Amino acid sequence: MAAGGSGFRSPGRVIAAAFLLTIAIGAVLLSLPFATASGQRASLLDAVFTSTSAVCVTGLITVDTGSYWSTFGQVVILALIQVGGLGIMTLASLTVVLVSRQLGLRARMVAQAQVQAVTASDIGRVVRNVIIFTLGSEAVVAAILVVRLVTAYHMSVGGALYDAVFHAISAFCNAGFSLNADSLMRYVGDSTIVLAISAAVIVGGLGFPVIFELVRAWRHPRTWSVTTRITVWVTLVLLIAGTLLIALAERHNPATLGPMSTNTRLLAAFFSSMTPRTAGFNVIDTGAMTHEGLLVTDVLMFIGGGSASVAGGIKVTTVGLLAYVLWAEMRGDAHVDVGHRQIPADNQRQALAVALLGALAATTATFALLFMTDFDLDAVLFESLSALSTVGMSTGITAALPEAGKWLIIVLMYLGRLGPLTLASALALRQRERRFERPMERITVG
């Protein structure tokens, strides 16, 4: 295709294609006989499902990662997680800018927006900083885990290093893949491991533009951009509120927090509030949670993490902006102001569109899974939101889904990673401009 072809004029299409290509390569590698511990080829469905879950940094699995896949298979999964975590969207957008010199102004602006850069010349620096920060953060977390696993659990240095690197990358990339069949439940009372994993998940889920701004100006909150302010404060509110609500909902549940000491209970509640945003690890039995606990987790999964991050969901900035819109409407304000800045109307419409598209996709998927399975609403809604928000948590029904249900989950993970608006841009060549205005008329609301 020529550099000025329609494919390069739509960065969204290149991004979508890059995801599909990486998923296909991963599925082929996982289909090789030596990718499994038994030496037998994995089924096409299991290979595609696992590859999609890894590239989309989700964490849902149809087979146990630690026992089903060989070391080669696990390394392939880890590589797919790292590629997905670094952001194929960033790399694909960079390719659009660098390869094609015939891009129009709008396409250039779209490509630059995908990597949160101001000018095309900044993109290389941004990508380099992203890679350095990602690898550095993963190395720090891995080092902490290695020391803890060797000293407290008497693992060999080699085994601890492999385990630590795998979980550090999976945590920072918000993937949720674990080499343990029980995820991190065996470490529920270990504050060192739980907090190290939590720190990696939270930092990875903030978004690189927010991280870089915090690094530069963490002492001067008043100078933060509106995006950073909303991301930081909504994240803190959700962590605190989620911890308290889950601790309240599960405090008497003998299968989750009930038998734990007060300190362990708070630690487990905090982790269970953090991981739906969108890491996929668990330190308590998710399938044994109360209806109230599952509902809180559903909400946290739907919201997700920060924009331009490895997290999924509709994003905390979307929820924060909609909260300001609601507040302005209740006050009767003509404009929406955030931090002494006025938010444009098109930005408000984008937030509303993302939220509504996310709700529509989750509702449709839930109905489809209910139609094709005998599982109850709690489990099916949880599974749908987990896939769509690229969380990776499950009540334990993933492997038991029919083939059609598993293919649906694959589609949800793919759509959830791309994002509704990115997908829309991949399907449209250009935005339609209206050259006239129609008469205005109000409609009755409520």
N, C-alpha and C positions, 0 to 999 in steps of 0.2 A: 504494500500500500504506500502511496506517495506520502511524503511528509506532510503535505497539505491536505491529505484525504480526510474524509469525514470522521474516521476513527480518532485521528489526532486532534480534531476540533472538538471532541467530546471527551475530556479527561475521565469522566465517570465511566465511560465504556472501557477505557484502557484499564482502569482500576478493577472493574468487575472481571475483565478478561484475565488480569494478572492473578486475581484470587483463584479463578477456575483453573488456570494453568498450574499454579502451585499445588492446589488440591489434587489435580490429576497426577502430577509427578509423585506426590506423597503416596497416593493410592497405589500406584505402580510399584513403588519401592516396598510398601507394606504387603504387597501381594506376592513378593518373592518367598520361596520356601524357607530360606534362612532368616526371615524376619520374625518367624514365630519360634517359640521355645520347643515345640514338638517337631518342627521341620516340615510340617504340612502347610500348604498354602492357605492363607486366610481367605474367607469368602469375599467376593467383590463388595458386598454390602458392608461387612465389618471393616474392610480396608478403606472404603470411601468414607464411611462414617467417622472412623478414627482420624483420617487425614483432614476431613472438614473440621472436626472438633479441635484439632491441633492448630491448623492454620487460622481458624476463626477464634483462637484462644478461648475456647468454651470449657472443655473438660468433661462433657458427657461421654460415657463409654458404653459399648455393648459387650466388651470383654475386659477382664482385669489386666491393667497395664503391666503390673509387676510380674505376673505369672504367665500370661498368654504370649507376650511378645519377648523375643530374644533380646540380647544386648544390642544387636544391630537394629532391631525394630524400635527399641526404646530410644536409641540415638537418633533415628529418623524422626520419631515423634518430637524429641527435644529440639531438633533442628527446625522442624515445621513451626513449633511454638515460638522459637526465637525469631524466625522470619515474620511470622504473624505479629509478634510483639513489636518488632522494630517498625512495622507498618508498611505493608505493601502499598497502601494508599499513598504514603509519603514517597516511596521509591517510584511508583508509577507516575505520580504527578511530576516528580523531578525529571523523569524520562521525557514526559510531554514537553516540558520547557526546554530541555537541553537538545533533544533530537530534532524537534521541529522548529525551524526559524520562521515558519510561515503562519504561526498561530495568530489569530485575531486577538485584539485587546481583551475581549471578554473571556476567551478561552484561557489567555495568560492569567487573568485575574482569578479565574476559577482554580487553575492549577496551583497558583501561589496560595490561595486560601486553604487548600488541602494540607499544606505544611505550615500554615500560620506564618508565612513569610511576607514581608512588605514588598520586596522587589525580587526579581529573578536572581540577582546576584547574591541575595542573602540565603538562597535555598541550600547551596552547598554547605555553608557554615552551619545552618540549622540541622541538616541531616548529620553532619559530623558530630555536632554537640549531642544530638540524640543518641547516636551510637556509643559515644564515649561515656555518657551518663548512664545509659542502660547497662553496658558491660561493667562499669565501675560499681554500680549499685548491686548488681547480681554477685559480683566478686565479694563485696563486703558481707552480704547476707550469707553467702556460701561459706565464708571463713568462720563466721559465728556458729553456723550449724555444724561444721566439721569439728570444731573444738568441743562443742556440747555433746555431739554424738560419740566422740572418742572418749571423753572424760566421764560422762554420766551413763552412757549405754554400752561402753566397752566395745565399740565397733572397731574393726581394723581401719587403719588410715585410708587405705584404698577404697574400702566399702563406704566409709563415711564421706569421703570426697565425692564419690559418684552419686551417692544419695543426696548430699548437700547441694551439689551443682544442679542436679535435676530439679529439686524442689525450689531452689533459689530462682532459677529461670522461670519455672512454672508460676511462682508467686509473683514476681515482678511483672511478668507478662499477663497476669490475671487469668492464667489458663486453668488452674485447678487440677491438673493431672498429678497423680501421686503414684509412687511405686508400691505403696501399701494398700492392701485390699480394704482397710478401714480408714483410708485417707490419713488424717492426723489425729484420730481419736485416741491413739495410744499415748499421745503427748498432751492430752487435755489439761493436765496439771502442771506442765512444764512451762513456766512463764518465759524462759529464754527463747525456746523454739517458737512458742505461740506468738510472742511479741515481735520476734525477728521476721517471721512470715507475715504478720500483720503489717509491719512497717513497709515491707516490700510491696505488698498489695496496695496499700494506701498511696504510696508515692507513685507507683505505676499507674494508678487509677486517677491521679489528679490531672494529668495532661501535661505534655512537655512545655507548652507556652507558659502555663501557670507555674511550673517548677522553675523554669529559668527566671521568671519575674520574681519569684520568692527568693531565689538565690541572690539576685541582684539587690532587692529592696526589702528584705524580710524585717528590717528594723523600722521601716517607714510605711505602715499600712495605709496611710492616707494617700500615698502616691500610687497605690495599686490600681490597676485597671478594673473596670466593672466586672469583667469576666473572672478575674482572679478573686475579687471580693466575694462574688456569688459562689464560686466554686469552693473556696475555703470555708465560708460560714455555713453553707448548706451541708457540706460534708461533715462538719463538726456537729451540727444539729442532728443529722441523721445517725451519726455514730452514737451520740449520747441517748437520743430518743429510742433508737433501735435496741441498744443495750438494756435500757430500763424496761421496755415493753417485752422483750424476749425473756428477761429475768423474771418478770411478773407472770408471763404466760406459762413458763415452764418450771416455776419454783416448786411445784408439788408433783411434777411428772416423774415417776420412779424410773422411767426409761431414758431420761435426759438429765436435767439439772437437779432433780430431787435428792439423790443420795450424796451430792457433792458438798464439800465444805464451803463456807461463805466466800473465801478468796477464789477458790477454783470455780465456783458458780459464776462469780462476776467476770472472771477471765474468759470462761466459756461463753457467757452471754455476750461479752464484747466481741469475741471472735465471730460468733454467730450473727452479730449485727454487721460486722465489717465484711465478711466473706461474700454476702449476696451482691456486693458492689464492685467487681463481679468476678470473684476469684474461684469459687467452686469447691474449695476445701471445706471440710467439716470436722469438728471435734466432738460433736454429739450425733446421735443417730437421727438423721433428718426425717426418716420415715416414721419415727416414733414421736415426733413433735405433736403438740396439741393443735386443734384447729386454729386457735388464736395465734400460736407461734408461726404456723404456716402462713397465715394471712399477713402477719407483719413481714415475714420473709418475702412473700409475693410482692408487696409494695416496694420493699427495698430493691428487689431484683428489677422491677419495672423501671424504677428511677435510674439505677446504675451509677456510673462514675462521672468523671470530668470529660469535657469535650477535647478532641484531639489526643485522647489517651487510648490505652489498650483496653479500657473498660467498655462495656456495652450499655444497654438501657437507653432511655430517652435522654439521659444526661441530667446532672444536677443543675446545670445552667438553664436548661429548659424549664425545670420545675421552679427554680428560683425566679426566672423571668415571669412565668405565669402567676406566681404568687404576687409579684409586684403589680401585674396587670389587674389581678383581682382586687388588690388593696386600692389601686387608683380608681377602679370602678366603684368600689364601695364608698370612697370619699367624694366621688363626683368630679375627680380631676380630669381635665381635658387631655393631659399628656401623662405618660408613664415615666417617672423619674427614678433613677437608681444612682445613688452616690453622687448627687449633683450633676448627673448626666441624663439627658433625655433620650429614651430608647425609641428609634424610628418604628413606624407602623409595620413596615415589611418584616422587621426583626421579630415583632410580636406575632405576626402571622406565621412565620417559620416555626416558632416555638409551639404554637397551637397545632400546626400541621404535623409536626413530629409526634406530639402527644396523641393526637387523634389517630394517626396512621399506626402508631404502636399499639394503641388500644384495639383498633380494628383487626390488626394482624393477630394479636393474642386471642381475641374473642373467636375469630374464624378458626384458628388452629385448635383451640380448646374444643370447639364444637366438632371439628373433624375427628379429633382423637376420641372424644366421647362416643361418636358414632361408630368408630371402628374397634373399640375396646370395651371391656367390662369394668374398667377402673372407675373409681368415684371422682367427683368433680375436684376435690382437693388435690389429688395426685396428678390429674390431667392438667389442671390449670397451672400447677407448680412446674410440671415438665415443660409446658408450652412457654411460660415466661422464662424459665431457665435457658431454653434454647434460643429464644428470640433475643434475650438480653445477654447472650453469650456468657452465662454464669457458670453452668456446669454442675450445679447442685441437683440432686434427684431424691425422690422418696423411695427409689429402688425399682422403678418400673421400666427403665430404659431398655434393658436387655430383654424384657418380657413383651415389649411392643411387637405387633405384627410387622411384617416387612414394609407394608405401606406406611405404617406409623413411623418407622425408622427413617424412611425416605423423606417423610414430612418433616421430621426433626432436622434432617440434613439441610433441607431448604430453609427452615427457620434459622438455623445457625448462620447460613450464608447471608440471608437477608438481614439478620440482626447485626452482623459484622459490618456490612456495607452501610447500613443506615438507610432509612426511608428516603431522605432527600438526596443522598449520594446515588441511590438506585434510580431515583427519578431523573437525575441529571444524566445517568448512563443511557436512559431510554429516549432522551430528547436531544435533538441536535442543537437547538437554541431556544432561548426564552422568547415567547411571542410578545411583541410590543403592540399595545393598542394605540391607534392614532386618533381616537375620539373618546369623548366621555358621555355616558348616558345620564339621563335625569336621575336625581337622587330621591330615594323614598325609604323611609324607615319601616321596619317590620316589627310586629309585636314579639317580644322575647319573654319567656317565662309564663 
